[in-house]
Amino acid sequence: MGARVLITGTSRGIGRAIGEELFARGYEIIATARRPESLSQTAYHTRLQLDVTDDASVARATTEAGPIDILINNAGVGAGGPTEHVPIEEVIRQFDTNFFGAARMIKAVLPQMRSRHAGTIVNLSSLSSRVPWPFGGYYAASKAALEALSEALRLEVASFGIRVILVEPGIVDTEFGERFSSYGAASSDYKDLSSAWATQFESSHEGPRAVAVAIANALEEERFPLRVVVGEDAIKLLSMRREFDDVEFDEHFRQHFGLPAPNWRSGDATLLP
């Protein structure tokens, strides 16, 4: 049997696709979910209850799992809308799962990986961590925090033979979008921007298996990458991000997505003494 892989949030979407892909490639899968009964329809080697926002749950699950060769931090939640309208409670909820949840898992498994001088940590980030989009600022911020932690961690643990990989998918066709709560986007002041941006989610995008295959391939590369970018939209936007300065990118981003033009006028700003 292959390396032992613990995946958080394995019940559906990208997490489920990762589990199925790696299972098919001969890895030993430790699937986890807040409701383990949701894992019953898929063939995994081990199924565990795990809530990454709960310290006791993380400790219990990682103890029950035993030695972990590969940790895949996939569990995530999302809420968006105009920055002024998203409740702070929702912001905290996103950070608690997307950032602190991953941090809890890393802290739980890192000592055993370090003692063996081997292991891989895969953190599911997002294109939005480097190219934030309207109404997703808080979600993007939680993923940007995860990226910063991952880059620092990669430098810290390389001498112990531990790899760290960031995965940056663009828009993926999963149920996640349907569960992405939205606050205030339909309000009159943001109606035009909301209507223009909503059209970006109506076309077809990569499915979750594309992300799973990209992760599986990265795990099997000899010269493993720091970042794995998935999806034509992610590749294109990151290329634009590198090519243009901030002002140029802002203009190209608005034109590319058909967003309303800015309404800035000289002399509007009041400079305080």
N, C-alpha and C positions, 0 to 999 in steps of 0.2 A: 504494500500500500504506500501511496505517496505521502508528501508532507501534510502535516495536520494544519488545517486552515479554520480559524474562527472568524465568522462573518457576523457583523451586527446588522439587525434589520433585514433578516433573510426572508420574511414572509411574502413579499411581493416586489414588483418593480425591478430595479437594478439589483438589489440584494439577492432576490430569488434567481435572477438570470446568472449572476456570478456563481452562486452555489451550484446551479445546474451545469454550467460550463466547466467548472473545475472538477465537479464530481465525474463528469464524462471523461475528463483527462486523467483520472486516476488519483486525484487528491482525496485525502480524508477530510470530510466536511463536518465541522461543528456549527450547526445552524442555530441562530438565536433570534428570539423575538419577545416582545413584552407578553404576547399571548402565544405560548408554544403550540397550542392546538392548531394555530394557523399554518403550521409547518407540516401538517400530517399528510398533505397531498403530494409531497415531493420526497424522493428517495435521498435521505441524508444518513450519515453514519451516527450522528449524535444530534439531539435536539434539546436545547436548554432555554429556560426562561431568563430573560435579561432585559433590564431597564437601565440604559446607560446614564440616566439622570439620577440614579440611586446608588450611593456608595456600597451599601450592603449587597444589593443585587449584583453589582459588578464583582465584588469580592467572592460571592458565592459561586457565580457562573464560571469565573476564571479558575477557581479552585476545583470545581467539578470537571472542568474541561481537561485539566492536566496540562502536559507540555504542549505549547502552541508554537508552531514553526512560522506561521504567517497570520498576522492580524489584519483584517480588512474592516476599517471603520466606515461603514456605509450608512448607518442609521442617521436619519435627518428629518427635520420638519421645516415647514416654510410658512411665512405670512408676509403679505406685502400691502402695498397701497402707498399713497403719498406719505412722505416722511412725517408730516405733521399729524396725520390721522392714525397711524399704527399705534395701538396701545403699548406702553412700555412693558406691560406684562407679557405681551406677545414677543417683544424683542428679547426679553429675558428667556422665554421658553425656547426660542430658536438658538440662542447662544448656549443654553444649558444642554441641549441635545447635540447641536452641530459642532460646537467647539469644546465645551467642558466634558461632554459625553465621550468624545474621542480622547481627550486628555486623560480622563479616568481610565479608559481602557489601555492606553499607552503606559501609564504608570503601573497598572496591574500586571502587564505581561513583560515589561522591559527587564525586570530583574532576572527572570528565567532565561530570556534570550541572551542577556549579557553574560550570564554564568556559563552558557554553552558556546559563546562567541559565534552565534549564528541566529538569524531570524530576519523577517521582512515585515515592515509595517506599511500598509497601503491606506492612504487617507483619501476618501472621496470628496473632492472639492467641486468646483464649478467654474465654467467660463466666466461667470459673473464676478468671481473673486478678483479678476484682473480687468474685466470690462463690465462694470456694474451697469445695470439698465434701469429705466424708470420704474418706480413702484417696487423695486426689489433691493433697495439699499441696505436694509437691515439684514436680509438673508445673505447678500453679497459680503457684508461686513463680517458675518460669522464665518464665512468661508475664507475670507482674506486673513482672518486671525488664525485659522487652521493652517493656511499656507505658510504664514510666518513661523509658526511653531514647528512645522514640518521641516522647513529649511534649516532652522537652528538645530533641530533634533538630528538631522542627517549628518551634520558636522560633528555633533557630540558622540554619536554611536558608530561611526564608520570604522574606527579602530577596533571595535568589538565584533566586526564582521556582520553588523546589522544594517540592512538596507531600508531606505525610506523612499516611498514613491507617492507622488501626488497625481490624482486623476482629475482631469478637467473636461467634463462633458459640456457640450452646448445644450440646446433644448432637446430633451429626450421624450419620446412618446410613452408616458407611463401614467399611472393614476395619481402620481405626485402632483401634477398640475391641477387636477380636480380637487385635491385636498389642500391646495395652497390658498389659505384664507386671504381675503382681500378686504381692506378697510378704506372707505372713502374715495375709491377710484372713480366712482360714478357721480361724485359731487359736481356741481355745475362748474366750479373753477377748473377742475381737472378733466372735464368730460372729453374735450377734443383730444388731449394727449392720450387719455385712456382708450378711446375708440381707435386711434391710430396704432397704438401699441398692441392692442388685442388682436389685430389682424396677423401679427407675427406668429401666433400660436395656432392659426387655422390651417396652415400648410403642413405637409408631412415632414417628419424629422426622423432621425435615427431612433431605432428601438433599443430597449435595454440590453439586448444580446450584443449589440455592437460595443457597448461599454464593457460587458463581461469578457468578450473575446480580446479586446485591447488589454485588459488587465492580465488575463491568462498569458497572452503573448509577452507582456512586459516581465512577468514573473520568470519566464523561461529564457530571457535574453541574458547573455553573458555580461554584456556591458549595459547594465540596467539604467534606465533614464530616471531623472528626478521628476519630470512631468510627462504625463501621457495625455495628449489632447485628443478628444473624440468628437467627430462630427464636422461636416463641412462648414457649418456656421461658426464653430469655434476656431477652426483653422483660419478662416477668412478674417474674422474680427481681430484675432491676435496678430495676424500679419499687418492689418491696418494700424493696430496699436503700436507696433514697432516702427512702422514706416513714417507716421505723421507725428508732429508735436501735438500738444494738448488741444490747442485752438483748432488746428486742421482736423484732428480726429473728431472733435465735437461736431464740426460741420459735416464731415463725411458720415458720421454715425446718424445724424438727423436725416440727411438725404437718403442714406441707404434704407432706413426704416420708414421714411415718409412721415417723420415727426414734425410738429409745428415749429416754425422758425422762432428764434429768440426775439424778444421785443425790448432789447436794451436801447436806451437813448443816452447820449452824452449829457452830463449835467444832472442826471437823476440822483446820483449818490451824494449824500451829505457827509462831509468829512468832519469828524469830531476834532476839537482842538487837542 
